[in-house]
Amino acid sequence: MTAATLAATAGLGALYRRRLAVTTKTLSGIVGQIATPILWILVVAPALDTALGGFDPSIDYYTYVAVGQVAFLVPFTAMFNGLNVIVDKDYGITRELVVAPIARGAITIANALGVLTIALVQVALIVGLAVARGAEFHTSPSGVVWFLAAAALLTLTIYGVAEILALRIGRQEAYGPLIPAVGVTPWFLSGALFPITVLPAGIEQFALVSPWTHAVAVMRHGMMQGDDSGLEAIWYLGSETAMAALSVTVLALFATLTLSLAVRAFQRATTA
């Protein structure tokens, strides 16, 4: 490992542990992280199954929508953690961290990894509750890898967006309304509840370039093997594996771009 790499990653572990501690230090914080997955899987998803489950008799709609719930929850969690960026900058430890012998980029990356860890715990809770409730996942070890890769990359993508917006806006009361607007609204157009092919033409084109859409399709490819994942509606290719790889590549590019911009935004915001 080179000296430059060591310098860039110095303190990353400590910063990561701090972000987890901040998010889970109170009972209300812990309850808040687990209440939403429980509500969605045990209450909302069964209600959606009852209301909309007849659109395709060949698909178990509860399983279909349970996978889609992951693409609802992890961006919301990522966006919500943008509030911590504002609090840390105005009232917290950011001033001390930027004068410490650590790379400023490591602060953003550690925060992103902390949020990712929390999101993956929520994902595990969703899957476990869905199985207990009767979801019929058809998967394999490689399918689980596809699923987790899509969930992780979507989380990192939206956290990058969250940090950029939090640093640019700088006020909790102005940032708060963006949490549902940015973190949730694109989910309705992602194929999480219904195939994107039923969307109006102009909206469908937007959905095709949305990271939510690619994440939902790859997650269904991983957890509902043998069913229509939605990848064909994006890529129109014959190979599910090739289409999943293309969508994961898109998600990786999104994550790299937004996190790189978030690092730059943090450096600018903390430079006197």
C-alpha positions in Angstrom: 0.0 0.0 0.0 1.5 3.4 -1.0 2.0 6.3 1.3 -0.7 8.2 -0.7 -3.2 5.5 -0.2 -2.4 5.2 3.5 -2.9 9.0 3.9 -6.2 8.9 2.0 -7.6 6.1 4.2 -6.2 7.3 7.5 -8.9 7.4 10.2 -11.5 5.8 7.9 -12.3 3.0 10.4 -12.7 5.4 13.3 -14.9 7.8 11.2 -17.0 4.8 10.1 -17.6 3.6 13.7 -18.4 7.2 14.7 -21.1 7.4 12.0 -22.7 4.2 13.2 -22.6 5.3 16.8 -24.2 8.7 16.0 -27.0 7.0 14.1 -27.7 4.3 16.7 -26.9 6.1 20.0 -30.5 6.7 21.0 -33.4 4.3 21.4 -35.5 6.5 19.1 -32.8 6.3 16.4 -32.8 2.5 16.6 -36.6 2.3 16.6 -36.7 4.6 13.7 -34.3 2.5 11.7 -36.3 -0.8 12.2 -39.9 0.5 12.3 -40.2 1.4 8.6 -39.1 -2.0 7.3 -41.6 -3.7 9.7 -44.4 -1.4 8.6 -43.8 -1.8 4.9 -43.4 -5.5 4.9 -46.1 -6.5 7.4 -48.7 -3.9 6.6 -48.2 -1.9 3.4 -46.9 -4.8 1.1 -49.8 -7.1 2.0 -52.3 -4.2 1.4 -50.7 -3.6 -2.0 -50.9 -7.3 -2.8 -54.6 -7.2 -2.1 -55.2 -4.1 -4.1 -52.9 -4.6 -7.1 -51.9 -8.3 -7.0 -54.1 -9.3 -10.0 -52.2 -7.5 -12.7 -50.2 -10.6 -13.6 -51.5 -14.0 -12.2 -48.1 -15.7 -13.1 -46.2 -13.5 -10.5 -46.5 -13.7 -6.8 -47.2 -10.0 -6.3 -46.3 -10.0 -2.6 -42.8 -11.2 -3.4 -42.7 -8.8 -6.3 -43.5 -5.8 -4.2 -41.4 -6.9 -1.2 -38.3 -6.7 -3.4 -39.5 -3.3 -4.6 -39.7 -2.1 -1.0 -35.9 -2.3 -0.7 -35.6 0.3 -3.5 -38.0 2.5 -1.4 -36.3 2.1 1.9 -32.6 2.4 1.2 -32.8 5.7 -0.7 -35.0 7.2 2.0 -32.5 6.1 4.6 -29.6 7.7 2.6 -31.5 10.9 2.1 -32.5 11.2 5.8 -28.8 10.9 6.8 -28.1 14.1 4.9 -29.5 15.8 8.0 -26.6 14.5 10.0 -24.2 16.2 7.5 -25.9 19.6 8.3 -25.9 19.0 12.0 -22.2 17.9 12.0 -21.2 20.9 10.0 -23.1 23.5 12.0 -23.1 22.1 15.5 -21.0 18.9 15.5 -17.5 17.7 15.0 -16.8 18.7 11.4 -14.7 21.7 12.4 -12.4 19.4 14.4 -12.3 16.7 11.7 -11.1 19.0 9.0 -8.1 20.1 11.0 -7.2 16.5 11.9 -4.5 14.6 10.0 -7.0 12.8 7.8 -8.0 13.2 4.2 -11.3 15.2 3.9 -12.5 12.7 1.4 -12.3 10.0 4.0 -15.0 11.8 6.1 -17.5 11.6 3.2 -16.6 8.0 2.4 -16.8 6.8 6.0 -20.2 8.5 6.4 -21.4 6.7 3.2 -20.1 3.3 4.4 -21.9 3.9 7.8 -25.2 4.6 6.0 -24.6 1.6 3.8 -24.2 -0.6 6.8 -27.5 0.6 8.3 -29.3 0.2 5.0 -28.1 -3.4 4.6 -29.3 -4.2 8.1 -32.7 -2.9 7.0 -32.6 -4.9 3.8 -31.9 -8.1 5.8 -34.8 -7.2 8.1 -37.1 -6.7 5.0 -36.0 -10.1 3.5 -36.4 -11.9 6.8 -39.8 -10.5 7.5 -41.0 -11.1 3.9 -40.0 -14.8 4.1 -41.8 -15.1 7.4 -44.8 -13.5 5.9 -44.9 -15.8 2.9 -42.7 -14.3 0.2 -41.6 -16.9 -2.4 -38.0 -15.9 -3.2 -36.3 -18.1 -5.9 -32.7 -17.3 -5.7 -29.1 -18.7 -5.5 -25.8 -17.6 -4.0 -25.1 -15.6 -7.2 -28.6 -14.2 -7.1 -28.1 -12.9 -3.6 -24.9 -11.2 -4.8 -26.8 -9.5 -7.6 -29.4 -8.4 -5.1 -27.0 -7.0 -2.5 -24.9 -5.3 -5.2 -27.9 -3.4 -6.5 -29.1 -2.4 -3.0 -25.6 -1.3 -2.0 -24.9 0.7 -5.1 -28.3 2.4 -5.0 -27.7 3.4 -1.3 -24.3 4.8 -2.1 -25.7 6.7 -5.1 -28.4 8.4 -3.2 -26.2 9.1 -0.2 -23.8 11.0 -2.5 -26.8 13.0 -3.7 -27.9 13.6 -0.1 -24.5 14.9 1.0 -24.3 17.2 -2.0 -27.7 18.7 -1.3 -27.1 19.0 2.4 -23.9 20.9 1.9 -25.3 23.1 -0.8 -28.5 23.9 1.1 -27.0 24.0 4.6 -30.3 24.4 6.5 -32.3 21.5 8.0 -35.7 23.2 7.4 -34.9 23.6 3.7 -33.3 20.2 3.3 -36.1 18.3 5.0 -38.8 18.6 2.3 -36.3 17.1 -0.2 -36.1 13.8 1.6 -39.4 12.5 0.2 -39.1 14.5 -3.0 -35.7 13.1 -4.0 -35.6 9.9 -1.9 -39.0 8.5 -2.7 -40.7 10.1 -5.7 -38.5 8.3 -8.4 -39.4 5.0 -6.7 -43.0 5.2 -8.0 -41.6 5.2 -11.6 -39.0 2.5 -11.1 -41.1 -0.6 -11.7 -41.3 -1.4 -8.0 -45.1 -1.5 -8.0 -45.9 -2.2 -11.7 -43.9 -2.7 -14.9 -42.4 0.5 -16.4 -43.9 -0.5 -19.7 -47.3 0.8 -18.5 -45.9 4.3 -18.0 -46.6 7.1 -20.5 -43.9 7.2 -23.1 -42.1 10.3 -21.9 -42.1 9.1 -18.3 -40.9 5.7 -19.3 -37.9 7.2 -21.0 -37.1 9.0 -17.7 -37.5 5.7 -15.8 -35.0 4.0 -18.1 -32.2 6.2 -17.0 -33.1 6.2 -13.3 -30.9 4.3 -10.9 -34.0 3.2 -9.0 -35.2 1.3 -12.1 -31.9 -0.5 -12.7 -31.7 -1.4 -9.0 -35.2 -2.8 -8.9 -34.7 -4.9 -12.0 -31.3 -6.3 -10.8 -32.8 -7.1 -7.3 -35.7 -8.9 -8.9 -33.2 -10.8 -11.2 -31.4 -11.9 -8.1 -34.3 -12.8 -5.8 -37.1 -13.9 -8.3 -35.1 -16.0 -10.8 -37.4 -17.4 -13.5 -39.8 -14.5 -13.3 -39.9 -11.3 -15.3 -37.3 -9.0 -13.6 -37.9 -6.0 -15.8 -34.4 -6.0 -17.3 -35.8 -6.8 -20.7 -37.9 -3.6 -20.7 -34.6 -1.7 -20.1 -32.1 -3.4 -22.4 -34.1 -5.6 -24.9 -31.4 -8.2 -24.9 -31.7 -12.0 -24.8 -29.4 -12.7 -21.8 -30.6 -11.9 -18.3 -27.1 -12.1 -16.9 -25.7 -9.7 -19.5 -28.6 -7.2 -18.9 -28.1 -7.5 -15.1 -24.3 -6.8 -15.6 -25.1 -3.7 -17.7 -27.5 -2.4 -15.0 -25.0 -3.0 -12.3 -22.4 -1.1 -14.3 -24.9 1.8 -14.6 -25.4 1.8 -10.9 -21.6 1.6 -10.2 -21.2 4.7 -12.5 -23.9 6.5 -10.7 -22.4 5.7 -7.3 -18.9 6.7 -8.3 -20.1 10.0 -9.8 -22.3 11.1 -6.9 -19.7 10.1 -4.2 -17.0 11.9 -6.1 -19.1 15.0 -6.4 -20.0 14.7 -2.7 -16.3 14.6 -1.7 -15.7 17.7 -3.8 -18.7 19.4 -2.3 -17.4 18.6 1.2 -13.9 19.9 0.4 -15.3 23.2 -0.9 -17.8 23.6 2.0 -15.1 23.1 4.6 -12.3 25.2 3.0 -12.0 28.6 4.6 
